[in-house]
């Protein structure tokens, strides 16, 4: 069974993601996040022109933030949708905040169109994908009460490590191959950690969608995948880099569990692909730190900075030029 994944960039970062799988005459579609209304319109046009359809079987709102969910309203307006998967915090807490109003509006729009709404907690199955995180108890008892809580000072990538990486970077890739300044401890907001993490396999080829998940969520996702006997990291072929490549959302240990152990520089084999979003005209040092970490593990990273990215296996060919990975010459 073939599959393809398209990332439609939003100018402010984030992506509208479309997954298509199946065989000619029997394809299914899943949307994960909508980005802005502009990126969502690109996705809608693609569904109509390339997929020759006006229907999406599954739609997932992975995160309550505007950069992830704004475009989903437009998709609901322009296409028919089978199922909407989104967290409903008002069903678990009396607290309110701005993003909750946006989520409620999305749910109301779906129900008005007779679209069934489900909550994506760990273990739920959404088409060919399994939800790996968050689990219900952590979301309700740990994450929701912490929404709006400021991160502690000094959390995440340290200035000293960043400065050392920059010095080594000026000397070339070889000198910094063994130095990885990713944080050791979680430095991610509760809102980001609540992001839905999805993993699906298509004839043994794995696709991992991470949204804004951080170290704790990705660690839990790895543990749950191991419990279910899923093929991470052996079968992984495409990974979404969490939160637009922010290094504070990854650790070396998490990457080892998601994509595999680090390889000797002269023996590296690139067998996996990562898609990373970034705002137009914005590319920080952090992107290169994450790219380096992925390259050590045989993953080439492609940036959708204003450009649609496409990954496919056993699907109809498109007359598109191949993209160039970040740091291809290193």
Secondary structure by P-SEA (a helix, b strand, c coil): ccbbbbbbbbcccccbbbbbbccccbbbbbbcccccaaaaaaaaaaaacccccccccbbbbcccccccccaaaaaaacccccbbbbbccccccccccaaaaaaaaaaaaaaaacbbbbbbccccccccbbbcccccccccccccccccccccccccccaaaaaaaaaaaaaccccccccccccccccccccccccbbbbbbcccbbbbbbccccaaaaaaaaaaaaaacccccccccccccccccccccccaaaaaaccccccccccccccbbbbbbbccccccaaaaaaaaaaaaabbbbbbcccbbbbbbcccccccccccccccccc
